[in-house]
Amino acid sequence: MPTRFKLDENLPRNAAVLLQQAGHDVHTVLAEQLGGNPDPQVFGASQEEERVLVTFDLDFSDIRVYPPASHHGIWVLRPHTQSIENTLALLRSALRVLESEPSQGRLWIIEPQRVRIHE
């Protein structure tokens, strides 16, 4: 079943292509002219559209501000370096986990060797 994603402005365009090629519905913050807006506005837009927010921004990993049960899902990518190759590798890893784990109401911290899921 396809997942609806919103990619934050800090992700490369290739990330959207990868997710679309995997059959998912992808919108980007930049395409929607939300770049540079405060985190709460970006988060609000993703929630209004019932999308999983994908970002490098660690602010979104604060469960006191963004409690997992209160949203449609947040994926925080944690590559060793923010290269396109590393970003795409993390997304491929997350897509494998997505086959058996839902994103709804969960915070995913996606690292090179593991995916931590907080409910």
Secondary structure as the mmCIF struct_conf table of DSSP 4:
data_model
#
loop_
_struct_conf.conf_type_id
_struct_conf.id
_struct_conf.beg_label_comp_id
_struct_conf.beg_label_asym_id
_struct_conf.beg_label_seq_id
_struct_conf.end_label_comp_id
_struct_conf.end_label_asym_id
_struct_conf.end_label_seq_id
STRN STRN1 ARG A 4 LEU A 7
TURN_TY1_P TURN_TY1_P1 GLU A 9 ASN A 10
BEND BEND1 LEU A 11 LEU A 11
HELX_RH_AL_P HELX_RH_AL_P1 ARG A 13 GLN A 21
TURN_TY1_P TURN_TY1_P2 ALA A 22 GLY A 23
STRN STRN2 ASP A 25 THR A 28
TURN_TY1_P TURN_TY1_P3 VAL A 29 GLN A 33
TURN_TY1_P TURN_TY1_P4 GLY A 35 GLY A 36
HELX_RH_AL_P HELX_RH_AL_P2 ASP A 39 GLU A 48
TURN_TY1_P TURN_TY1_P5 GLU A 49 GLU A 50
STRN STRN3 VAL A 52 THR A 55
BEND BEND2 PHE A 56 PHE A 56
HELX_RH_3T_P HELX_RH_3T_P1 LEU A 58 SER A 61
TURN_TY1_P TURN_TY1_P6 ILE A 63 VAL A 65
BEND BEND3 TYR A 66 TYR A 66
HELX_RH_3T_P HELX_RH_3T_P2 PRO A 68 SER A 70
BEND BEND4 HIS A 71 HIS A 72
STRN STRN4 ILE A 74 LEU A 77
BEND BEND5 HIS A 80 THR A 81
HELX_RH_AL_P HELX_RH_AL_P3 ILE A 84 LEU A 98
TURN_TY1_P TURN_TY1_P7 GLU A 99 SER A 100
BEND BEND6 GLU A 101 GLU A 101
TURN_TY1_P TURN_TY1_P8 GLN A 104 GLY A 105
STRN STRN5 LEU A 107 ILE A 110
BEND BEND7 PRO A 112 GLN A 113
STRN STRN6 VAL A 115 HIS A 118
#
